Each structure stands twice: as structure tokens, then as C-alpha cells.
């Protein structure tokens, strides 16, 4: 009963006019940030830190929580409508969401993303409330070998994204891993693949890679192969909301995505991007309509979007219970807590109940506000599809360049964006999928660091990966994940 009495006290804190206003500002600002490519919640919270120093900590973190959840909602909008991910965690949504929009079902894609985000966000907040301490204790037991297994599983699962072209998918993954190695080696401090360009020492940002490969690549592809006629304008067919069949197919995906996303989110460092790729792979493997994936399967939107929001909530668990950030955004929130002289950890719930339970209650409220705000706006967002393609894609290119310029402020970053767009153009020209390359960029540094840490723990002995049960289990899943597409392809050929 202590949990529920604390939650009631939290609602009494979150529902005060001042905190309710900050929560509303957070969700609206977060949604707008999610829509704009190149500007994520971590950057926004970082910019707001100096401005919120004089605020009550509870009010500030209610606003930060709203920004975090709002960005998860908003990132799907441009992914679905114009194939421009606002956040790296929305990359997977672009695969089937954009194809649904091209088929005239952009409204249904936005609706399943909004409702799935609400379901997953609520589930994650309940999990944060009930299981924070238990799951945090479990997360402490996971070491570098286990993390390497989880990261490698995300990479090997990418073969499922390539459909019948598993070799091409693996090539794209290796290309992404190569891009991720640009910059300074975090362990030795040596520069790698920078070619004497100082601006490359920091590497290629994940969002810049996603926008370059997806958005700029799509613009160049349409400019090179598309038609400038009015026939190219995408029209919305039928109702803006989901039909009965789409509801039937979305509900199981929401449930699976919520559970998977929350578990992955609890693991420090895994993040929402990993959760969305794993969710997409799970949906494709479990769906009776696997041939539709990549062509507009609604499960390919519902599952990853649920995993996206659930992982955001799950990342709050190690932050509050252990003081370990579960994602880039929660790392900034940890810095904000330290700015207020607060040190999250096992006793944080007991020492700061007003802040913790006020934040948890505000997540429930913010999640509901986001659903109320986003569902009525589906029709407005879909109007973007009525814009003629030449104007639409020129606008996308402008926002992509401005977003990257605002994030890093250098012309080299814009050149990187153009180069990545050209690479994406040639990949599409030869039928090589883009998504695995993005996954390689995201996972490369994580896989490398956990592999090297595990070998350090084992003093160079690779058997460390098989001596620990969970790590061995993850590696076994990696082998299965690689073999299943090969076996399936051979069965299709024999049939």
C-alpha cells in the first residue's frame, strides 16, 4: 500500500497549477523537438539546464520528463510522413511507416504510433513505479560479456531486415560499423579514419547519420529517379484512423513492444534505438504477414513505436534507483540532478519522495496529454502529404541541413550529411537496405567497448563469453538469428 499512497501524494504534487503548466510545456516542446530532425531531447534539456537552475527541482524534472516522452512521440511523425527521423530511435519507424504513407495510410500509421506510444509509456511508468528497485538490482549483475551478447544480438538480428538479401544487409551493417569507427578511440586516444580533418575527431553523430542516410538519401533518390508531376503527390485514402484489421494487428505488437522495450530500457547503455530494432525483428519473425514488412506492415510501426516509449520509461529505472543513466537523455538528467545537489541511488526514493513520486505521477499525466494532443493533430500532419514532392523534398533537405548545423555548428557536418546522402543513393540503386547501416553506426561503439572490456575482465581469454550463462545464451541466440534467414531462404528455393 506504500506505493499507492506515495503515488497519490505524487499526483497531488503533479496536479498543482505550477507543475501542471511545466508538464504541459514539456510535452508540447518535446513533441516539437521530436518532429525536427537533428535536435533531440538530450540537447534540449542540456540547453535548458542554465534556465531551470532557479526553478523548484520537482517542477524542472516534471518538464524534463515531458520533453523526454514528447520527443519519443514527435520523432515518429516525420519518419512516417517524409522518411526523416527526428530521433535515432525513430529510424525503424520510417521503414514501414513511410510505405504506409505512400499507400495512403499515413493517418493510420500516425494513429498506431500515438496509441502505441501511450500504451507503452503507461506500461513503462507502471513498471518504473512497481519494479524499479528489483530490476535495478538485476541490472547491476549484468557485466560486459552479457552486454556484448545483447549488442551482438541486435546486430545479427539485422539479417531479418534484409529479407531475402541477407548478404546485402550484412554489407550495410559492416558499412555502418565502419562509419561508427571514425573519430578517437575511447580507450587508446588514437585518431581513426579522420584523414587529418579535426572536425572528424568527434566521429559521426547518430542523428546526422540517420538524417543523411534516410532523409538526404531519399531526397537525392527522388530527384534522380522521380517525376515532378502532380501524380507524385501522395493522397490519403479513406479514414485517417485505423480500421478493424489494423487494430487487430496492432494490439499484440503494442504489447510485445512494450514488454521488450521496457526490459531493454532498464539495461544501462542499451537505449531506445536498440529496443526498436529488436522489436522490429521480433515483429517480423512472429508475424503471419512477414512478406509485407518493408512494404507497409502496420506491425512494423506499432511494435517499434511501443518499444521506443517503453525504453524511455525503462531508462528512468537505473537513473533513479542506481544513479546510472540508461540513455543519453537520462545522462543529461543525471547531470541536472547533480546540479541541484541530488545524488540518485538506492536511497533516493526514501530521501526525495516528493520529487520522485511527483515525477512518476507527471509521466502518467504527460502521457495522457500527449495522446490528447497528438490524435487530433493526425489530420493536420497528414496534410503535409498534399505538398507537391519537389517542394516537400526541398523543405526536407533544408530542415536536415539546418538541424545538423544547429546541433554542431560546422560546415564539415553538412558535408558529411551530403556524402552520406550520396552513399544512400548508391545503396538504393543497388538494392542494399539502409536500416542495417544505421544500426551499425548506433551499435558500433557499444559493441567494441563491451567486447574490449569483457576481454580485459577475462585477461584476453575469449572463453569468458561462454563461462557466463546469460552471455552464452545471448551468443546462442545470435547464431540462431543468423541461421533462420538462411534456412528460410533455402526452403523457399527448394519449394
Secondary structure, DSSP 4 states (H G I P E B T S, - for coil): -HHHHHHHHHHHHHTSHHHHHHHHHHHHHHHHHHHSTT--HHHHHHHHHTTTTTS-HHHHHHHHHHHHHHHHHHHHHHHHHHS--SSGGGTTHHHHHHHHHHTT-HHHHHHHHHHHHHHHHHHHHHHHHHHHHHHHHHHHT--HHHHHHHHHHHHHGGGGGGTT-HHHHHHHHHHHHHHHT-EE-TTT--EES-TT-GGGGG---HHHHHIIIIIIHHHHHHHHH---SGGGS----S-SS--HHHHHHHHHHHHHHHHHHHHHHHSTTTHHHHHHHHHHHHHHHH-TTGGGTTTT-THHHHHHHHHHHHHHHHHHHHHHHHS--SSHHHHHHHHHHHHTT---STTHHHH-HHHHHHHHHHHHHHHHHHHHHHHHTHHHHHGGGGS-HHHHHHHHHHHHHHHHHHHH--HHHHHHHHHHHHHHHHHHHTT--SHHHHHHHHHHHHHHHHHHHHHHHTTT-TTHHHHSHHHHHHHHHHHHHHHHHHHHHHHHHH-
